[in-house]
Amino acid sequence: MFGFFENEQAKKVKGHLLNLAALAKADGHIDAREMNFIVAVGKKNGMSSAEVQALVSADKGDNTELPTNDSERFDQIFDLVDMMLADGVVDETEMDFCIVMAEKLGFRKAIVGVLVRKISQGVKDGIPRERIKEESTSFLNYNELPRPNVTV
Protein backbone atom coordinates (compact mmCIF):
# COMPACT_ATOMS: atom_id res chain seq x y z
CA MET A 1 0.00 0.00 0.00
CA PHE A 2 2.81 2.42 0.84
CA GLY A 3 4.40 1.79 -2.59
CA PHE A 4 1.07 2.69 -4.22
CA PHE A 5 1.03 5.99 -2.30
CA GLU A 6 4.57 6.79 -3.46
CA ASN A 7 3.61 6.08 -7.07
CA GLU A 8 0.54 8.32 -6.85
CA GLN A 9 2.60 11.09 -5.24
CA ALA A 10 5.29 10.73 -7.92
CA LYS A 11 2.60 11.05 -10.62
CA LYS A 12 1.30 14.24 -9.00
CA VAL A 13 4.78 15.75 -8.80
CA LYS A 14 5.55 14.86 -12.41
CA GLY A 15 2.19 16.28 -13.52
CA HIS A 16 2.91 19.48 -11.65
CA LEU A 17 6.35 19.79 -13.25
CA LEU A 18 4.86 19.17 -16.69
CA ASN A 19 2.25 21.88 -16.05
CA LEU A 20 5.08 24.26 -15.15
CA ALA A 21 6.96 23.27 -18.31
CA ALA A 22 3.84 23.91 -20.41
CA LEU A 23 3.58 27.40 -18.94
CA ALA A 24 7.26 28.02 -19.57
CA LYS A 25 6.77 26.96 -23.20
CA ALA A 26 3.68 29.19 -23.62
CA ASP A 27 5.80 32.07 -24.92
CA GLY A 28 7.67 29.78 -27.34
CA HIS A 29 10.72 28.80 -25.29
CA ILE A 30 11.91 27.87 -21.80
CA ASP A 31 14.03 30.65 -20.35
CA ALA A 32 16.99 29.58 -18.14
CA ARG A 33 15.33 31.14 -15.08
CA GLU A 34 12.12 29.25 -15.83
CA MET A 35 14.03 25.96 -16.12
CA ASN A 36 15.87 26.72 -12.88
CA PHE A 37 12.50 27.30 -11.22
CA ILE A 38 11.13 23.97 -12.53
CA VAL A 39 14.26 22.18 -11.32
CA ALA A 40 13.94 23.85 -7.88
CA VAL A 41 10.32 22.64 -7.58
CA GLY A 42 11.44 19.16 -8.63
CA LYS A 43 14.25 19.12 -6.07
CA LYS A 44 11.85 20.31 -3.37
CA ASN A 45 9.81 17.20 -4.20
CA GLY A 46 12.73 14.76 -4.16
CA MET A 47 13.80 14.71 -7.80
CA SER A 48 17.30 15.36 -9.11
CA SER A 49 18.08 18.11 -11.58
CA ALA A 50 18.81 15.51 -14.29
CA GLU A 51 15.46 13.74 -13.66
CA VAL A 52 13.55 17.01 -13.97
CA GLN A 53 15.37 18.04 -17.14
CA ALA A 54 14.79 14.59 -18.69
CA LEU A 55 11.09 14.77 -17.79
CA VAL A 56 10.69 18.21 -19.36
CA SER A 57 12.67 17.23 -22.47
CA ALA A 58 10.63 14.06 -23.00
CA ASP A 59 7.25 15.79 -22.51
CA LYS A 60 4.93 15.26 -25.44
CA GLY A 61 2.07 17.24 -23.90
CA ASP A 62 0.11 14.18 -22.73
CA ASN A 63 -2.55 14.67 -20.09
CA THR A 64 -1.26 14.71 -16.54
CA GLU A 65 -2.96 13.97 -13.24
CA LEU A 66 -4.48 16.99 -11.56
CA PRO A 67 -4.45 17.54 -7.79
CA THR A 68 -7.35 16.21 -5.79
CA ASN A 69 -7.61 18.67 -2.89
CA ASP A 70 -7.81 22.45 -2.46
CA SER A 71 -4.36 22.82 -0.89
CA GLU A 72 -2.65 21.00 -3.77
CA ARG A 73 -4.73 22.94 -6.29
CA PHE A 74 -3.65 26.23 -4.74
CA ASP A 75 0.00 25.14 -4.62
CA GLN A 76 -0.09 24.26 -8.31
CA ILE A 77 -1.65 27.53 -9.41
CA PHE A 78 0.72 29.44 -7.12
CA ASP A 79 3.74 27.74 -8.70
CA LEU A 80 2.34 28.37 -12.18
CA VAL A 81 1.95 32.08 -11.43
CA ASP A 82 5.38 32.19 -9.79
CA MET A 83 6.80 30.54 -12.94
CA MET A 84 5.05 33.12 -15.10
CA LEU A 85 6.91 35.82 -13.18
CA ALA A 86 10.28 33.97 -13.19
CA ASP A 87 11.64 35.56 -16.35
CA GLY A 88 10.57 39.05 -15.30
CA VAL A 89 8.21 39.41 -18.27
CA VAL A 90 4.50 38.68 -17.97
CA ASP A 91 3.44 37.60 -21.41
CA GLU A 92 -0.32 37.74 -22.09
CA THR A 93 -0.15 34.13 -23.35
CA GLU A 94 1.31 33.04 -20.00
CA MET A 95 -1.38 34.94 -18.07
CA ASP A 96 -4.09 33.31 -20.20
CA PHE A 97 -2.50 29.90 -19.65
CA CYS A 98 -2.52 30.41 -15.86
CA ILE A 99 -6.20 31.36 -16.00
CA VAL A 100 -7.05 28.30 -18.12
CA MET A 101 -5.03 26.06 -15.80
CA ALA A 102 -6.80 27.51 -12.75
CA GLU A 103 -10.10 26.50 -14.34
CA LYS A 104 -8.77 23.01 -15.14
CA LEU A 105 -7.60 22.71 -11.55
CA GLY A 106 -11.21 23.19 -10.47
CA PHE A 107 -11.45 26.86 -9.55
CA ARG A 108 -14.67 28.57 -10.65
CA LYS A 109 -14.40 30.40 -13.97
CA ALA A 110 -15.92 33.55 -12.48
CA ILE A 111 -13.01 34.01 -10.03
CA VAL A 112 -9.90 32.56 -11.73
CA GLY A 113 -8.76 35.85 -13.24
CA VAL A 114 -8.96 37.58 -9.87
CA LEU A 115 -7.20 34.65 -8.18
CA VAL A 116 -4.30 34.62 -10.66
CA ARG A 117 -3.88 38.39 -10.39
CA LYS A 118 -4.09 38.25 -6.57
CA ILE A 119 -1.32 35.65 -6.44
CA SER A 120 0.74 37.56 -9.03
CA GLN A 121 0.51 40.81 -7.10
CA GLY A 122 1.37 39.07 -3.82
CA VAL A 123 4.48 37.49 -5.34
CA LYS A 124 5.54 40.82 -6.88
CA ASP A 125 5.03 42.52 -3.49
CA GLY A 126 7.19 39.91 -1.74
CA ILE A 127 4.36 38.59 0.43
CA PRO A 128 5.19 35.14 1.86
CA ARG A 129 3.55 32.18 0.10
CA GLU A 130 1.63 31.03 3.19
CA ARG A 131 0.10 34.49 3.69
CA ILE A 132 -0.96 34.65 0.03
CA LYS A 133 -2.41 31.15 0.41
CA GLU A 134 -4.30 32.14 3.56
CA GLU A 135 -5.71 35.32 1.99
CA SER A 136 -6.59 33.52 -1.23
CA THR A 137 -8.27 30.71 0.66
CA SER A 138 -10.42 33.27 2.50
CA PHE A 139 -11.25 34.89 -0.85
CA LEU A 140 -12.04 31.53 -2.44
CA ASN A 141 -14.17 30.36 0.49
CA TYR A 142 -16.15 33.61 0.44
CA ASN A 143 -16.71 33.40 -3.31
CA GLU A 144 -17.57 29.70 -3.22
CA LEU A 145 -20.31 30.05 -0.60
CA PRO A 146 -23.82 29.41 -1.89
CA ARG A 147 -25.77 32.59 -2.31
CA PRO A 148 -28.77 33.00 0.00
CA ASN A 149 -32.16 32.59 -1.61
CA VAL A 150 -33.75 35.99 -1.01
CA THR A 151 -37.31 36.70 -2.05
CA VAL A 152 -38.84 40.14 -1.86
C-alpha positions as CSV (number, residue, x, y, z in Angstrom):
1,M,0.0,0.0,0.0
2,F,2.8,2.4,0.8
3,G,4.4,1.8,-2.6
4,F,1.1,2.7,-4.2
5,F,1.0,6.0,-2.3
6,E,4.6,6.8,-3.5
7,N,3.6,6.1,-7.1
8,E,0.5,8.3,-6.9
9,Q,2.6,11.1,-5.2
10,A,5.3,10.7,-7.9
11,K,2.6,11.0,-10.6
12,K,1.3,14.2,-9.0
13,V,4.8,15.7,-8.8
14,K,5.6,14.9,-12.4
15,G,2.2,16.3,-13.5
16,H,2.9,19.5,-11.7
17,L,6.3,19.8,-13.3
18,L,4.9,19.2,-16.7
19,N,2.2,21.9,-16.0
20,L,5.1,24.3,-15.1
21,A,7.0,23.3,-18.3
22,A,3.8,23.9,-20.4
23,L,3.6,27.4,-18.9
24,A,7.3,28.0,-19.6
25,K,6.8,27.0,-23.2
26,A,3.7,29.2,-23.6
27,D,5.8,32.1,-24.9
28,G,7.7,29.8,-27.3
29,H,10.7,28.8,-25.3
30,I,11.9,27.9,-21.8
31,D,14.0,30.6,-20.3
32,A,17.0,29.6,-18.1
33,R,15.3,31.1,-15.1
34,E,12.1,29.3,-15.8
35,M,14.0,26.0,-16.1
36,N,15.9,26.7,-12.9
37,F,12.5,27.3,-11.2
38,I,11.1,24.0,-12.5
39,V,14.3,22.2,-11.3
40,A,13.9,23.8,-7.9
41,V,10.3,22.6,-7.6
42,G,11.4,19.2,-8.6
43,K,14.2,19.1,-6.1
44,K,11.9,20.3,-3.4
45,N,9.8,17.2,-4.2
46,G,12.7,14.8,-4.2
47,M,13.8,14.7,-7.8
48,S,17.3,15.4,-9.1
49,S,18.1,18.1,-11.6
50,A,18.8,15.5,-14.3
51,E,15.5,13.7,-13.7
52,V,13.6,17.0,-14.0
53,Q,15.4,18.0,-17.1
54,A,14.8,14.6,-18.7
55,L,11.1,14.8,-17.8
56,V,10.7,18.2,-19.4
57,S,12.7,17.2,-22.5
58,A,10.6,14.1,-23.0
59,D,7.3,15.8,-22.5
60,K,4.9,15.3,-25.4
61,G,2.1,17.2,-23.9
62,D,0.1,14.2,-22.7
63,N,-2.5,14.7,-20.1
64,T,-1.3,14.7,-16.5
65,E,-3.0,14.0,-13.2
66,L,-4.5,17.0,-11.6
67,P,-4.5,17.5,-7.8
68,T,-7.3,16.2,-5.8
69,N,-7.6,18.7,-2.9
70,D,-7.8,22.4,-2.5
71,S,-4.4,22.8,-0.9
72,E,-2.6,21.0,-3.8
73,R,-4.7,22.9,-6.3
74,F,-3.7,26.2,-4.7
75,D,0.0,25.1,-4.6
76,Q,-0.1,24.3,-8.3
77,I,-1.6,27.5,-9.4
78,F,0.7,29.4,-7.1
79,D,3.7,27.7,-8.7
80,L,2.3,28.4,-12.2
81,V,1.9,32.1,-11.4
82,D,5.4,32.2,-9.8
83,M,6.8,30.5,-12.9
84,M,5.1,33.1,-15.1
85,L,6.9,35.8,-13.2
86,A,10.3,34.0,-13.2
87,D,11.6,35.6,-16.3
88,G,10.6,39.1,-15.3
89,V,8.2,39.4,-18.3
90,V,4.5,38.7,-18.0
91,D,3.4,37.6,-21.4
92,E,-0.3,37.7,-22.1
93,T,-0.1,34.1,-23.3
94,E,1.3,33.0,-20.0
95,M,-1.4,34.9,-18.1
96,D,-4.1,33.3,-20.2
97,F,-2.5,29.9,-19.7
98,C,-2.5,30.4,-15.9
99,I,-6.2,31.4,-16.0
100,V,-7.1,28.3,-18.1
101,M,-5.0,26.1,-15.8
102,A,-6.8,27.5,-12.7
103,E,-10.1,26.5,-14.3
104,K,-8.8,23.0,-15.1
105,L,-7.6,22.7,-11.5
106,G,-11.2,23.2,-10.5
107,F,-11.4,26.9,-9.6
108,R,-14.7,28.6,-10.6
109,K,-14.4,30.4,-14.0
110,A,-15.9,33.5,-12.5
111,I,-13.0,34.0,-10.0
112,V,-9.9,32.6,-11.7
113,G,-8.8,35.9,-13.2
114,V,-9.0,37.6,-9.9
115,L,-7.2,34.6,-8.2
116,V,-4.3,34.6,-10.7
117,R,-3.9,38.4,-10.4
118,K,-4.1,38.3,-6.6
119,I,-1.3,35.7,-6.4
120,S,0.7,37.6,-9.0
121,Q,0.5,40.8,-7.1
122,G,1.4,39.1,-3.8
123,V,4.5,37.5,-5.3
124,K,5.5,40.8,-6.9
125,D,5.0,42.5,-3.5
126,G,7.2,39.9,-1.7
127,I,4.4,38.6,0.4
128,P,5.2,35.1,1.9
129,R,3.6,32.2,0.1
130,E,1.6,31.0,3.2
131,R,0.1,34.5,3.7
132,I,-1.0,34.7,0.0
133,K,-2.4,31.2,0.4
134,E,-4.3,32.1,3.6
135,E,-5.7,35.3,2.0
136,S,-6.6,33.5,-1.2
137,T,-8.3,30.7,0.7
138,S,-10.4,33.3,2.5
139,F,-11.2,34.9,-0.9
140,L,-12.0,31.5,-2.4
141,N,-14.2,30.4,0.5
142,Y,-16.1,33.6,0.4
143,N,-16.7,33.4,-3.3
144,E,-17.6,29.7,-3.2
145,L,-20.3,30.1,-0.6
146,P,-23.8,29.4,-1.9
147,R,-25.8,32.6,-2.3
148,P,-28.8,33.0,0.0
149,N,-32.2,32.6,-1.6
150,V,-33.7,36.0,-1.0
151,T,-37.3,36.7,-2.0
152,V,-38.8,40.1,-1.9
